[in-house]
């Protein structure tokens, strides 16, 4: 009951921030399915538009449909974090801590730009990915999650990246080969959806409006506060990952392997944001939050000083 109330309150806050732009978001979803995406970068993002159109046909209101998605995602997020944490064997107190942290991070990482359905799916799916890392699921077990994530957006490619990291650390060539194959398939599927729209949207490459290091640099030089905050967050995640691997767990890498893997993926995401994202859009950090939260709780559950 507490988790449901907490999720509903976070949804209420998020809804207030974005509800005035829901008709614009709805237009983007319909445009993708009609073959008229705003950018080639949106063309491969199918799960969100499919979900929106299915419910919009029932309710006939973009505002209500998107509000419903926000409430469903916000209520599901703490429950998902709590239940997956319990499956990892963590105590009720620590599992509740994960749920609370996920809720707070979801609200704090909102900005006054966009919140698409694929962003909602992203934070839920990356919570599942964090669980998979700490549960030590195999590459084959990750295939269903990878498919769902690939239908959602290109951040699915961080799944094979994680598996490559794991395979390298474990010296497991089989895992690395499966991961490489998943990555190649992911790139091909993403490019196949995007290629027909190159140039048609006024954006000449498959990245569309999502390859913008030069544009992001101009935004930073113009003194945009949110852009500088995003840059600081990216750098902080990368430094925190380096410190964890090189200092905090040094000499005990095998015991903290999931922490190393999760934080390495988080650092890769943080590095990608200033390069391929709109710097200043804090919601781009939503997939990073579950990885860091699970890493922190796992680290605290078995801190170096408590190890034999």
C-alpha positions, 0 to 999 in steps of 0.5 A, a space after each residue: 500500500 505504501 509503495 502504491 501511494 508513493 508511486 501515485 504521488 510521484 506520478 501526480 508530480 510528473 503529470 503536473 510537469 508534463 500534461 500541457 505537452 501531452 498533445 504534442 507527444 501524442 502527435 509524435 507517436 502518431 507520426 512515427 506509426 504513420 511513417 512521418 517521424 520527427 527525426 530518423 532517430 524516432 523511427 525505430 521506437 515502436 513499443 511506446 507508439 504502439 502502446 499509446 495508439 492501442 489505449 488511445 483508441 479505447 479512451 479517445 483522449 491523448 491527455 488521459 492516455 498519457 496520464 494513465 501511462 505515467 501513473 501506471 509506470 510510476 506505481 509499477 516502478 517502486 513495486 518492481 524495484 522492491 520485488 526484484 530486490 527481494 528476489 536478490 535476497 536483500 532485506 525488506 529494509 534495503 528493498 524498500 530503500 531501493 523502491 524509495 530511491 527509484 521513485 525519488 530519482 524518477 521525479 528529480 530527473 524530470 525536466 521541462 522538455 519531454 517525457 515520452 512513453 519510451 522514457 517510461 519503459 526505459 526506466 522500468 526495463 533498466 531496472 530489470 537490467 540492473 536485476 539481471 546484472 546482479 542476478 547473474 543471468 546468462 546471455 541466453 536468458 537476456 534475449 527476451 529482455 533485449 528484444 523488448 528493449 530493442 522495440 522500445 529504443 536503441 538503448 537496448 544496445 547497452 545490453 550487449 555492451 554489458 555482456 561484452 564487459 562480463 565476457 571480457 572480465 570472465 574470459 568467456 568467449 561464448 558470452 562475448 560472441 552472443 553479445 556481439 551477435 545481439 549488438 549487430 542485430 540491434 544495429 541492423 534493426 535500428 538502422 533498417 527502421 531509420 534509413 528510409 527517413 534519412 533526408 525526408 525529415 531534413 536530417 541527413 543521417 541515421 542519428 537524426 537529431 541525436 548526434 549533437 556534440 557540437 550543438 551541445 558544446 554551443 549550448 554549454 558555452 551559451 551558459 545553459 544551467 541545465 546543460 551544465 548540470 547534465 554535464 556535471 552529472 555525467 562527469 560525476 557518474 564516470 568519476 564515481 565508476 572509476 573510483 569504485 573500480 580502482 579504489 573502493 573494490 580494488 583487490 576484491 573485484 570478483 566479489 563485487 563483479 556485478 557492481 563493476 559491471 552495472 557501474 561500467 554500463 552506467 558510465 557508458 550511458 553517462 558518456 553517451 548523453 553529451 554526445 548523442 542526447 540533448 544535453 540539459 534533458 535530465 530525463 536521459 539519466 533515468 536509465 542510469 538511476 537503477 544501475 547506480 541504486 542497485 550498485 549502492 545497495 549491493 555495495 552497502 549490503 556487503 561492504 569491503 570492511 565486512 568481507 572475510 
